[in-house]
Amino acid sequence: MTLPVNALSSALSQIQSMAAQAAGGSQKAEESSGAATPGGFAAALKASLDKISSDQKSAVGEAQAFELGASNVSLNDVMVDMQKANIGFQFGLQVRNRLVSAYNDIMQMSV
């Protein structure tokens, strides 16, 4: 069973909007110090979310092919791919939880 990554995508968009608001005055300092490109983390996070989603879709497609009796799909492959997709989703969920926790900690500091 696959779970949608809508919650992770929603969290990503919220984090991006907050980062854009926070970067208002600090962006010039980052450019002059030679720091990493802004959005590098967001791009990496989006790529990870896209990979999690594609892994889930691939595992579901493979499971459906097995159910329909495709000769080139074995039960072992289906089970392994489903577990990989589940582990990827759980990892993404933990990353989201850590990001939300860090955001809440930062917001507590500014109050």
FIVEXRO-38425 format. One line per 8 residues: number of its first residue (from 0); their letters; for each residue x, y, z of N, C-alpha, C, O. Coordinates in Angstrom, 1 decimal. Example, Ala and Ser with C-alpha at 12.3 -4.5 7.8 and 13.67 -1.06 7.14 Angstrom:
! FIVEXRO-38425
0) as) 13.2:-5.7:7.8:12.3:-4.5:7.8:13.2:-3.3:7.8:14.2:-3.3:8.5 ~ 12.8:-2.2:7.1:13.7:-1.1:7.1:12.9:0.0:7.9:13.4:1.1:8.0
//
This chain:
! FIVEXRO-38425
0) mtlpvnal) 0.8:-1.2:0.0:0.0:0.0:0.0:0.9:1.2:0.0:1.8:1.3:0.8 ~ 0.6:2.2:-0.9:1.4:3.4:-1.0:0.7:4.5:-0.3:-0.6:4.5:-0.3 ~ 1.4:5.4:0.2:0.9:6.6:0.8:1.2:7.8:0.0:2.4:7.9:-0.5 ~ 0.4:8.8:-0.1:0.7:9.9:-0.9:1.7:10.8:-0.2:1.8:10.8:1.0 ~ 2.5:11.5:-1.1:3.5:12.4:-0.5:3.0:13.9:-0.5:3.8:14.8:-0.5 ~ 1.6:14.0:-0.6:1.1:15.4:-0.6:1.5:16.2:0.7:1.8:17.3:0.6 ~ 1.5:15.5:1.8:1.8:16.1:3.1:3.3:16.6:3.0:3.6:17.7:3.5 ~ 4.2:15.8:2.5:5.6:16.2:2.4:5.7:17.4:1.4:6.5:18.3:1.6
8) ssalsqiq) 5.0:17.3:0.3:5.0:18.4:-0.7:4.5:19.7:-0.1:5.0:20.8:-0.4 ~ 3.4:19.6:0.7:2.9:20.8:1.3:3.9:21.4:2.3:4.0:22.6:2.4 ~ 4.5:20.5:3.1:5.5:21.0:4.0:6.7:21.7:3.3:7.2:22.7:3.7 ~ 7.1:21.1:2.2:8.2:21.7:1.4:7.8:23.1:0.9:8.6:24.0:1.0 ~ 6.5:23.2:0.4:6.1:24.5:-0.1:6.1:25.6:1.0:6.4:26.7:0.8 ~ 5.6:25.1:2.2:5.6:26.1:3.3:7.0:26.5:3.7:7.2:27.7:4.0 ~ 7.9:25.5:3.7:9.3:25.8:4.1:9.9:26.8:3.1:10.6:27.7:3.4 ~ 9.6:26.6:1.8:10.2:27.4:0.8:9.6:28.8:0.9:10.4:29.8:0.7
16) smaaqaag) 8.3:29.0:1.2:7.8:30.3:1.3:8.4:31.0:2.6:8.6:32.2:2.5 ~ 8.6:30.3:3.7:9.2:30.9:4.8:10.6:31.3:4.6:11.1:32.3:5.1 ~ 11.3:30.4:3.8:12.7:30.7:3.5:12.8:32.0:2.7:13.8:32.8:2.8 ~ 11.9:32.1:1.7:11.9:33.3:0.9:11.7:34.6:1.7:12.3:35.6:1.4 ~ 10.8:34.5:2.7:10.5:35.6:3.5:11.7:35.9:4.4:12.1:37.1:4.6 ~ 12.3:34.9:4.9:13.5:35.1:5.8:14.7:35.6:5.1:15.6:36.3:5.6 ~ 14.8:35.2:3.8:16.0:35.6:3.0:16.0:37.0:2.5:16.9:37.4:1.8 ~ 15.0:37.7:2.8:14.9:39.1:2.4:16.1:39.9:2.6:16.6:40.5:1.6
24) gsqkaees) 16.7:40.0:3.8:17.9:40.8:4.0:19.1:40.0:4.0:20.2:40.6:3.9 ~ 19.1:38.7:4.2:20.3:37.9:4.3:20.8:37.4:3.0:21.9:36.8:3.0 ~ 20.1:37.6:1.9:20.5:37.0:0.6:21.8:37.7:0.1:22.7:37.1:-0.4 ~ 21.9:39.0:0.4:23.1:39.8:-0.1:24.3:39.3:0.7:25.4:39.2:0.1 ~ 24.2:39.0:2.0:25.3:38.5:2.8:25.7:37.1:2.3:26.9:36.9:2.3 ~ 24.8:36.3:1.9:25.2:34.9:1.4:25.9:35.0:0.1:26.9:34.3:-0.1 ~ 25.5:35.9:-0.8:26.1:36.1:-2.1:27.5:36.6:-2.0:28.4:36.1:-2.7 ~ 27.8:37.5:-1.0:29.1:38.0:-0.9:30.0:37.1:-0.1:31.3:37.1:-0.3
32) sgaatpgg) 29.5:36.2:0.7:30.3:35.2:1.4:30.7:34.0:0.6:31.5:33.2:1.1 ~ 30.0:33.8:-0.6:30.3:32.6:-1.4:29.6:31.4:-0.9:30.1:30.3:-1.1 ~ 28.5:31.6:-0.2:27.8:30.4:0.4:27.1:29.7:-0.8:27.1:30.1:-1.9 ~ 26.5:28.5:-0.4:25.9:27.7:-1.4:24.7:28.4:-2.0:24.2:29.4:-1.4 ~ 24.3:28.0:-3.2:23.2:28.7:-3.9:21.9:28.6:-3.1:21.6:27.5:-2.6 ~ 21.2:29.7:-3.0:19.9:29.6:-2.3:19.0:28.7:-3.1:18.9:28.7:-4.3 ~ 18.2:27.8:-2.4:17.4:26.9:-3.0:18.0:25.6:-3.3:17.4:24.6:-3.8 ~ 19.3:25.4:-3.0:20.0:24.2:-3.2:19.4:23.1:-2.3:19.2:22.0:-2.8
40) faaalkas) 19.1:23.4:-1.1:18.5:22.5:-0.2:17.1:22.2:-0.6:16.7:21.0:-0.6 ~ 16.3:23.2:-1.0:15.0:23.0:-1.5:14.9:22.1:-2.7:14.1:21.2:-2.9 ~ 15.9:22.3:-3.6:15.9:21.5:-4.8:16.3:20.0:-4.5:15.7:19.1:-5.1 ~ 17.2:19.9:-3.6:17.5:18.5:-3.2:16.4:17.8:-2.5:16.1:16.6:-2.7 ~ 15.6:18.6:-1.7:14.5:18.0:-1.0:13.4:17.7:-2.0:12.8:16.6:-1.9 ~ 13.2:18.5:-3.0:12.2:18.2:-4.0:12.6:17.0:-4.8:11.7:16.2:-5.1 ~ 13.8:16.9:-5.1:14.3:15.7:-5.9:14.1:14.4:-5.1:13.7:13.4:-5.6 ~ 14.3:14.5:-3.8:14.1:13.4:-2.9:12.6:13.0:-2.9:12.2:11.8:-2.9
48) ldkissdq) 11.7:14.0:-2.8:10.3:13.7:-2.8:9.8:13.1:-4.1:9.0:12.2:-4.1 ~ 10.4:13.6:-5.2:10.1:13.1:-6.5:10.5:11.6:-6.6:9.8:10.8:-7.2 ~ 11.7:11.3:-6.1:12.2:9.9:-6.1:11.3:9.0:-5.2:11.0:7.9:-5.7 ~ 10.9:9.5:-4.1:10.0:8.7:-3.2:8.7:8.4:-4.0:8.2:7.3:-3.9 ~ 8.2:9.4:-4.6:6.9:9.2:-5.3:7.1:8.2:-6.5:6.3:7.4:-6.7 ~ 8.2:8.4:-7.3:8.4:7.5:-8.4:8.6:6.1:-7.9:8.2:5.1:-8.6 ~ 9.3:5.9:-6.8:9.6:4.5:-6.3:8.2:3.9:-5.9:8.0:2.7:-6.1 ~ 7.3:4.7:-5.3:6.0:4.1:-4.9:5.2:3.8:-6.1:4.6:2.7:-6.2
56) ksavgeaq) 5.2:4.6:-7.1:4.5:4.3:-8.4:5.0:3.1:-9.1:4.3:2.3:-9.6 ~ 6.3:3.0:-9.1:7.0:1.8:-9.7:6.6:0.5:-9.0:6.4:-0.5:-9.6 ~ 6.7:0.6:-7.7:6.4:-0.6:-6.9:4.9:-1.0:-7.1:4.6:-2.2:-7.2 ~ 4.0:-0.1:-7.1:2.6:-0.4:-7.4:2.4:-1.0:-8.8:1.7:-1.9:-9.0 ~ 3.1:-0.4:-9.8:3.0:-0.9:-11.1:3.5:-2.3:-11.2:2.9:-3.2:-11.9 ~ 4.6:-2.6:-10.5:5.2:-3.9:-10.5:4.2:-4.9:-9.8:4.1:-6.0:-10.3 ~ 3.6:-4.5:-8.7:2.7:-5.3:-8.0:1.5:-5.7:-8.9:1.0:-6.8:-8.9 ~ 1.0:-4.7:-9.6:-0.2:-4.9:-10.5:0.2:-5.8:-11.6:-0.6:-6.7:-12.0
64) afelgasn) 1.4:-5.7:-12.2:1.9:-6.6:-13.2:2.0:-8.0:-12.7:1.6:-9.0:-13.4 ~ 2.4:-8.2:-11.5:2.5:-9.5:-10.9:1.1:-10.1:-10.7:0.9:-11.3:-11.0 ~ 0.2:-9.3:-10.3:-1.2:-9.7:-10.1:-1.9:-10.1:-11.4:-2.7:-11.0:-11.4 ~ -1.5:-9.5:-12.5:-2.1:-9.8:-13.8:-1.4:-11.0:-14.4:-1.8:-11.5:-15.5 ~ -0.3:-11.5:-13.8:0.3:-12.7:-14.2:1.5:-12.5:-15.2:1.8:-13.4:-16.0 ~ 2.1:-11.3:-15.2:3.3:-11.1:-16.0:4.4:-12.1:-15.7:4.7:-12.3:-14.5 ~ 4.9:-12.7:-16.7:5.9:-13.7:-16.5:7.3:-13.2:-16.1:8.1:-13.9:-15.5 ~ 7.6:-11.9:-16.4:8.9:-11.3:-16.1:8.9:-10.7:-14.7:10.0:-10.1:-14.4
72) vslndvmv) 7.9:-10.8:-13.9:7.9:-10.2:-12.6:7.7:-11.3:-11.5:6.8:-12.1:-11.5 ~ 8.7:-11.3:-10.6:8.6:-12.4:-9.5:8.1:-11.7:-8.2:8.2:-10.5:-8.0 ~ 7.6:-12.6:-7.4:7.1:-12.1:-6.1:8.2:-11.5:-5.3:7.9:-10.5:-4.6 ~ 9.4:-12.1:-5.3:10.5:-11.5:-4.6:10.8:-10.1:-4.9:11.0:-9.3:-4.1 ~ 10.8:-9.8:-6.3:11.1:-8.5:-6.7:10.0:-7.5:-6.3:10.3:-6.4:-5.8 ~ 8.7:-7.9:-6.3:7.6:-7.1:-5.9:7.7:-6.8:-4.4:7.6:-5.6:-4.0 ~ 8.0:-7.8:-3.6:8.1:-7.5:-2.1:9.3:-6.6:-1.8:9.2:-5.7:-1.0 ~ 10.4:-6.8:-2.4:11.6:-6.0:-2.2:11.3:-4.6:-2.6:11.7:-3.6:-1.8
80) dmqkanig) 10.7:-4.4:-3.8:10.5:-3.0:-4.2:9.4:-2.3:-3.4:9.5:-1.1:-3.1 ~ 8.4:-3.1:-2.9:7.4:-2.5:-2.0:8.1:-2.0:-0.7:7.7:-1.0:-0.1 ~ 9.0:-2.8:-0.2:9.7:-2.5:1.1:10.6:-1.3:0.9:10.7:-0.4:1.7 ~ 11.3:-1.2:-0.3:12.1:-0.1:-0.6:11.3:1.2:-0.6:11.7:2.2:-0.1 ~ 10.1:1.1:-1.3:9.3:2.3:-1.4:8.8:2.7:0.0:8.7:3.9:0.3 ~ 8.4:1.7:0.8:8.0:2.0:2.2:9.1:2.7:3.0:8.8:3.6:3.8 ~ 10.3:2.1:2.9:11.4:2.7:3.7:11.7:4.1:3.2:11.9:5.0:4.1 ~ 11.6:4.4:1.9:11.8:5.7:1.4:10.8:6.7:1.9:11.1:7.8:2.3
88) fqfglqvr) 9.5:6.2:2.0:8.5:7.1:2.5:8.7:7.4:4.0:8.5:8.5:4.4 ~ 9.0:6.4:4.7:9.2:6.5:6.2:10.4:7.5:6.4:10.3:8.3:7.3 ~ 11.4:7.4:5.6:12.6:8.3:5.7:12.1:9.7:5.4:12.5:10.7:6.2 ~ 11.4:9.9:4.3:10.9:11.2:4.0:10.0:11.8:5.1:10.0:13.0:5.4 ~ 9.2:11.0:5.7:8.3:11.4:6.8:9.2:11.9:8.0:8.8:12.9:8.6 ~ 10.2:11.1:8.3:11.1:11.5:9.4:11.8:12.8:9.1:12.0:13.7:10.0 ~ 12.2:13.0:7.9:12.9:14.3:7.5:11.9:15.4:7.7:12.2:16.5:8.2 ~ 10.6:15.2:7.2:9.6:16.3:7.4:9.4:16.6:8.8:9.3:17.8:9.2
96) nrlvsayn) 9.3:15.5:9.7:9.1:15.8:11.1:10.3:16.5:11.7:10.0:17.4:12.6 ~ 11.5:16.2:11.3:12.6:17.0:11.8:12.6:18.4:11.4:13.0:19.3:12.2 ~ 12.2:18.7:10.1:12.2:20.0:9.6:11.1:20.8:10.4:11.3:22.0:10.7 ~ 10.0:20.2:10.6:8.9:20.9:11.3:9.4:21.2:12.8:9.1:22.3:13.3 ~ 10.0:20.2:13.4:10.5:20.4:14.7:11.6:21.6:14.8:11.5:22.4:15.7 ~ 12.5:21.6:13.8:13.5:22.6:13.8:12.8:24.0:13.5:13.2:25.0:14.2 ~ 11.8:24.1:12.7:11.1:25.3:12.4:10.4:25.8:13.7:10.5:27.0:14.0 ~ 9.8:24.9:14.4:9.1:25.2:15.7:10.1:25.7:16.7:9.8:26.7:17.4
104) dimqmsv) 11.3:25.1:16.8:12.3:25.6:17.7:12.8:27.0:17.4:13.0:27.8:18.2 ~ 12.9:27.2:16.1:13.4:28.6:15.6:12.3:29.6:16.0:12.6:30.7:16.4 ~ 11.0:29.2:15.7:10.0:30.2:16.0:9.9:30.4:17.5:9.5:31.5:17.9 ~ 10.2:29.5:18.3:10.2:29.7:19.8:11.2:30.6:20.2:11.1:31.4:21.2 ~ 12.4:30.6:19.5:13.5:31.5:19.9:13.1:33.0:19.5:13.5:33.9:20.3 ~ 12.4:33.2:18.5:12.1:34.6:18.1:10.9:35.2:18.9:10.7:36.4:18.8 ~ 10.3:34.4:19.7:9.2:35.0:20.5:9.7:35.6:21.8:8.9:36.1:22.5
//
